[in-house]
Amino acid sequence: MFYSHAIAICLYDADIALYLTNRAAARLELQKFLHAERDCSRAIGLVPMGQIPKAHYRLWLARSAQGKA
């Protein structure tokens, strides 16, 4: 809930990507793997390649949990 609010009011793509990556971590803990995958994919699309390695790692975790990796 708090990450969603921060994402909604944030103005900078880099900050949005960070919040999305953190929300993905929370969703992974809640076993909401599809939602975590979407958050990570969106975060990766917002910033230049390689700036958020945690998003790539969490994307892999979400896909692995769904049997996609």
C-alpha positions in Angstrom: 0.0 0.0 0.0 2.7 2.5 0.9 4.9 1.6 -2.1 1.8 2.0 -4.4 1.2 5.5 -3.0 4.9 6.5 -3.4 4.8 5.2 -7.0 1.7 7.2 -7.7 3.1 10.6 -6.5 6.7 10.2 -7.6 8.0 12.4 -10.4 11.3 10.7 -11.3 11.7 7.4 -13.2 14.7 6.3 -11.2 12.7 6.7 -7.9 9.7 4.9 -9.3 12.0 2.1 -10.4 13.4 1.8 -6.9 9.9 1.7 -5.3 8.8 -0.9 -7.9 11.8 -3.0 -7.0 11.1 -2.7 -3.3 7.4 -3.5 -3.8 8.4 -6.6 -5.8 10.5 -7.8 -2.9 7.5 -7.5 -0.6 5.3 -9.3 -3.2 7.9 -12.1 -3.4 7.6 -12.6 0.3 3.8 -12.8 0.0 4.2 -15.3 -2.9 2.5 -12.9 -5.3 5.0 -13.9 -8.1 3.1 -12.6 -11.1 2.7 -9.1 -9.5 6.4 -9.2 -8.5 7.3 -10.1 -12.1 5.3 -7.2 -13.5 6.9 -4.7 -11.0 10.4 -5.8 -11.9 9.7 -5.7 -15.6 8.3 -2.2 -15.3 11.3 -1.0 -13.1 13.8 -2.4 -15.7 12.0 -0.6 -18.5 12.3 2.8 -16.7 16.0 3.1 -16.2 19.1 2.4 -18.3 20.3 -1.2 -18.5 22.3 -2.3 -15.4 21.2 0.4 -13.0 19.0 -1.7 -10.9 20.5 -5.2 -10.5 18.1 -6.1 -7.7 15.2 -5.7 -10.2 16.9 -8.3 -12.5 17.5 -10.6 -9.6 14.0 -10.3 -8.3 12.6 -10.8 -11.8 14.5 -14.1 -12.0 13.2 -15.1 -8.6 9.6 -14.4 -9.6 9.9 -16.2 -12.9 11.7 -19.2 -11.2 8.9 -19.5 -8.7 6.4 -19.7 -11.6 8.5 -22.2 -13.4 9.4 -19.8 -16.2 13.2 -19.6 -15.7 
